């Protein structure tokens, strides 16, 4: 190393080399030229120690580095909590804001009641039941139901099952569950008819078509038998919104459900 290069730097006269050299030895106050090498190295070491002490990481610096390595929004919040006046506070809030802006907002409910699961099913937030959006026989193409609805006799309908949307426990709904789908757009006698026949000027089918597209205005089976006769079973007519019992030997539509019970 060229020590003479370093020794050529100017030292302020006020320290006169801190007494290491005399005025006579450094008449121009350029002490480095007269400074013995051992003293020069000592001063250099002191300077490097001072610089390292100033540059050493504080506990806040260490914590901030760990936070940025993880880059998790909860960690930035913890930093803000621990260092409310910290030197990285502005950057912490910026990163928190950016993370929150990137969080996907949940899709709005259909008719303020049905959560779109994005897989051809909806979940009723009131009953907690998960329904197939399509009737049996139709197929879901990602946005609507295609094809024609199949029709089944009651005993056939009871045996139906499906492996759909990752679940295999689909079943025929009970009459109380099926009635919860009936909707009277006229609001008469009430909006959610619960099996009462709709009145006034109402749209067909009597179901929320945004949740259940291309539903036929026809009768749908439930899995509930009619207690008064072994030849009858309950269902809902989505042409009027009412619940009725009919012959088990007729053929009608089916929509499967899971959950509940």
Secondary structure, 3 states (H helix, E strand, C coil): CCHHHHHCCCCCHHHHHHHCCCCCCCCCCCHHHHCCHHHHHHHHHHHHHHHHHHHCCCHHHHHHHHHHHHCCHHHHHHHHHHCCCCCCHHHHHHHHHHHHHHCCCCCCCECCCEEECCCCEEEECCCCCEEECCCCCCEECCCCEECCCCCECHHHHHCCCCCECCECCCEECCHHHHHCCCECCCCCCCCECCECCCCCCCCCCCCCCCCCCCCCCCEEEEEEECCCCCCEEEEEECCCCEEEEEECCCCEECCEEECCC
